[in-house]
């Protein structure tokens, strides 16, 4: 038991310490960060990093862009994956295994390999530097996992519930909305959280599709700050902290449902 706690503690430190260090450095001056000391003197602490990020840069616009794109990706991926996963789970479709394998096999390819084809498609549709272009491209990243996850979750829901709802006079949409979805809330929450976080943290797609400040997101601006000739690491850490906080808040509210969704099907009666 003691060994297990030690392993858990070391694992937590491995994942948490980098975030703690980023948060800590966001309140330090440029000079104190490079002193080599872990703990700085009081004069080495400052709020100027946050003040400059919020006042000098167009942070509100980047934040709104990130929220808008991530929310649209989440909503569209939920709608498509719910109907797609329900159909794959409940109906005996010809070649269903091949379809499922084809959907999930797209996750095996690195994003870099798909970057040029995606760019050509978005360019041909005249969606460069548009929110819709970024949303449609990011959907390709999240939909395979969402379909696979929800299909597996719908498989754990007894089909007798569908039959009972049909006997009561409910059509297909009513069965799905009033019977299946309330039971599948934990799985839907996992899919929604995954879609939002992937879209929120995406840099590669946005760096190619976004061409101006109108569609720039927080991750893109963070990259630009850290690639300038004179890198202000305190400001970079401050922007990173402001970028991480929304996902932590979202996880805090959805934690219970996420755990239920991820552990669903682990035990059978």
C-alpha positions in Angstrom: 0.0 0.0 0.0 2.8 2.4 0.9 4.5 1.7 -2.5 1.3 2.4 -4.3 1.0 5.8 -2.6 4.6 6.6 -3.4 4.0 5.8 -7.1 0.8 7.9 -7.1 2.6 10.8 -5.4 5.6 10.7 -7.9 3.2 10.5 -10.8 1.2 13.5 -9.6 4.4 15.5 -9.1 5.5 14.6 -12.6 2.3 16.0 -14.1 1.5 18.9 -11.7 5.0 20.4 -11.1 5.3 21.9 -14.6 2.0 23.6 -14.3 2.9 24.9 -10.8 6.2 26.2 -12.1 4.4 28.0 -15.0 2.0 29.6 -12.5 4.9 30.6 -10.2 7.0 32.1 -13.0 4.1 34.1 -14.2 4.5 36.3 -11.1 8.3 36.6 -11.4 10.3 39.3 -13.2 12.5 38.4 -16.2 15.6 38.8 -14.1 14.5 36.6 -11.2 13.6 33.8 -13.6 17.2 33.5 -14.8 18.9 33.9 -11.4 18.9 30.1 -11.1 17.1 30.3 -7.7 14.0 28.3 -7.2 12.6 30.7 -4.7 13.0 34.4 -5.5 13.2 37.3 -3.2 10.1 39.4 -2.7 11.4 42.1 -5.1 11.4 39.4 -7.8 7.6 39.1 -7.7 5.4 41.2 -9.9 1.9 41.5 -11.4 3.2 43.3 -14.5 3.2 40.1 -16.6 -0.6 39.8 -16.3 -1.1 43.6 -16.6 0.8 43.6 -19.9 -0.9 40.6 -21.3 -4.4 42.0 -20.5 -3.6 45.5 -21.6 -1.0 45.5 -24.3 -2.1 42.4 -26.2 -5.6 42.0 -27.6 -6.3 39.2 -25.1 -10.1 39.5 -25.0 -10.4 39.0 -28.7 -8.1 35.9 -28.6 -10.1 34.5 -25.7 -13.4 35.0 -27.4 -12.0 33.4 -30.6 -10.9 30.3 -28.6 -14.2 30.0 -26.7 -16.2 30.4 -29.9 -14.2 27.9 -31.9 -14.0 25.3 -29.1 -17.8 25.7 -28.3 -18.7 25.2 -32.0 -16.5 22.2 -32.3 -18.0 20.7 -29.2 -21.6 21.2 -30.2 -21.2 20.0 -33.7 -19.1 17.0 -32.7 -21.8 16.1 -30.1 -24.6 16.2 -32.6 -22.8 14.2 -35.3 -21.3 11.6 -32.9 -24.6 11.1 -30.9 -26.6 10.2 -34.1 -23.7 8.4 -35.7 -22.9 6.3 -32.6 -26.5 5.5 -32.0 -27.0 4.3 -35.5 -23.8 2.1 -35.3 -24.9 0.8 -31.9 -28.5 -0.1 -32.6 -28.7 -1.0 -36.3 -27.2 -3.9 -38.1 -25.6 -2.0 -40.9 -23.8 -3.8 -43.7 -20.1 -3.6 -43.2 -20.4 -2.0 -39.8 -17.1 -3.4 -38.5 -15.3 -2.0 -41.6 -16.9 1.4 -41.0 -15.9 1.5 -37.4 -12.4 0.4 -38.2 -12.2 3.1 -40.9 -13.4 5.8 -38.6 -11.0 4.9 -35.8 -8.1 4.2 -38.1 -7.9 7.9 -38.9 -6.5 8.4 -35.3 -3.5 6.4 -36.3 -2.2 9.1 -38.6 -0.2 12.0 -37.3 -1.8 15.5 -37.7 1.2 16.6 -39.8 0.5 14.1 -42.5 -3.1 15.4 -42.9 -2.1 19.0 -42.8 -1.5 19.6 -46.5 -4.7 17.8 -47.7 -6.7 19.7 -45.1 -5.1 23.0 -46.2 -6.0 22.3 -49.8 -9.6 21.4 -49.0 -10.1 24.5 -46.8 -8.4 26.7 -49.4 -10.5 25.3 -52.2 -13.7 26.0 -50.2 -12.5 29.6 -49.6 -12.6 29.1 -45.8 -9.1 30.3 -45.1 -8.9 32.7 -42.1 -12.5 31.9 -41.2 -13.9 30.4 -38.0 -15.9 27.9 -40.0 -12.7 26.7 -41.7 -11.0 26.1 -38.4 -14.1 24.4 -36.9 -14.5 22.0 -39.8 -10.8 21.1 -39.8 -10.7 20.5 -36.0 -13.8 18.3 -36.3 -11.7 15.8 -38.2 -9.5 15.5 -35.2 -12.2 14.9 -32.6 -15.0 13.1 -34.4 -13.3 9.6 -34.7 -12.8 9.3 -30.9 -16.2 10.8 -30.1 -18.0 8.3 -32.4 -15.9 5.4 -31.0 -16.5 6.5 -27.3 -20.2 7.0 -27.6 -20.8 3.9 -29.7 -19.2 1.8 -26.9 -21.3 3.7 -24.3 -24.5 3.1 -26.2 -23.7 -0.6 -26.4 -23.9 -0.8 -22.6 -27.5 0.6 -22.6 -30.0 -2.3 -22.9 -31.9 -2.2 -26.2 -35.1 -3.1 -24.2 -35.3 0.6 -23.2 -35.7 1.5 -26.9 -38.3 -1.2 -27.4 -40.3 0.0 -24.3 -40.2 3.6 -25.6 -41.3 2.5 -29.0 -44.2 0.6 -27.5 -45.2 3.8 -25.6 -45.5 5.6 -28.9 -42.2 7.4 -29.0 -40.5 7.8 -32.4 -36.8 7.5 -33.0 -35.9 11.0 -32.0 -38.0 10.9 -28.9 -36.4 7.6 -27.9 -33.0 9.1 -28.3 -33.7 12.4 -26.5 -35.9 11.3 -23.7 -34.7 7.8 -23.0 -31.1 7.2 -24.2 -29.4 10.6 -23.7 -30.3 11.0 -20.0 -28.8 7.6 -19.3 -25.8 8.4 -21.5 -25.0 11.7 -19.8 -21.6 10.6 -18.4 -20.4 9.4 -21.8 -21.6 12.5 -23.5 -19.8 14.6 -20.9 -16.6 12.8 -21.6 -17.0 13.4 -25.4 -17.9 17.1 -24.9 -14.9 17.6 -22.6 -12.5 15.9 -24.9 -13.8 17.9 -27.9 -13.5 21.2 -26.1 -10.0 20.5 -24.7 -8.6 19.3 -28.1 -10.0 22.3 -29.9 -8.9 24.7 -27.1 -5.3 23.4 -27.1 -4.9 23.0 -30.8 -2.1 25.0 -32.4 -1.1 23.2 -35.6 -4.5 23.6 -37.4 -5.0 27.2 -36.2 -1.5 28.2 -37.3 -2.2 27.1 -40.8 -5.8 28.2 -41.3 -5.7 31.5 -39.3 -4.2 34.4 -41.2 -5.1 37.4 -39.1 -6.1 38.6 -35.6 -9.7 37.9 -36.3 -9.3 34.2 -36.0 -6.2 33.9 -33.8 -6.5 31.9 -30.7 -4.7 31.9 -27.3 -2.4 29.0 -28.3 -1.4 30.8 -31.5 -0.6 34.1 -29.7 1.4 32.1 -27.1 3.5 30.6 -29.8 4.2 34.0 -31.3 5.2 35.4 -27.9 7.6 32.6 -27.3 9.2 32.9 -30.8 10.0 36.6 -30.7 13.6 37.8 -30.7 13.3 38.8 -27.0 11.2 36.3 -25.2 9.5 37.7 -22.1 9.1 34.4 -20.3 7.1 35.9 -17.5 4.5 37.1 -20.0 4.5 33.7 -21.7 3.9 32.0 -18.4 1.1 34.5 -17.6 -0.6 33.8 -20.9 -0.1 30.0 -20.4 -1.8 30.3 -17.0 -4.7 32.2 -18.4 -5.1 29.6 -21.1 -5.0 26.6 -18.7 -7.4 28.0 -16.1 -10.6 27.7 -18.2 -10.0 24.0 -18.8 -9.3 23.4 -15.1 -12.5 25.2 -14.1 -14.4 23.1 -16.7 -12.8 19.9 -15.4 -13.7 20.9 -11.8 -17.4 21.2 -12.7 -17.5 18.1 -14.9 -15.2 15.9 -12.8 -17.9 13.6 -11.4 -19.5 12.9 -14.8 -16.2 12.4 -16.4 -15.2 9.7 -13.9 -18.6 8.0 -14.4 -18.2 8.1 -18.2 -14.7 6.8 -18.2 -15.4 3.9 -15.9 -18.7 2.9 -17.4 -18.7 -0.6 -18.5 -15.8 -1.6 -16.3 -18.1 -3.7 -14.1 -20.8 -6.0 -15.3 -23.7 -7.3 -13.3 
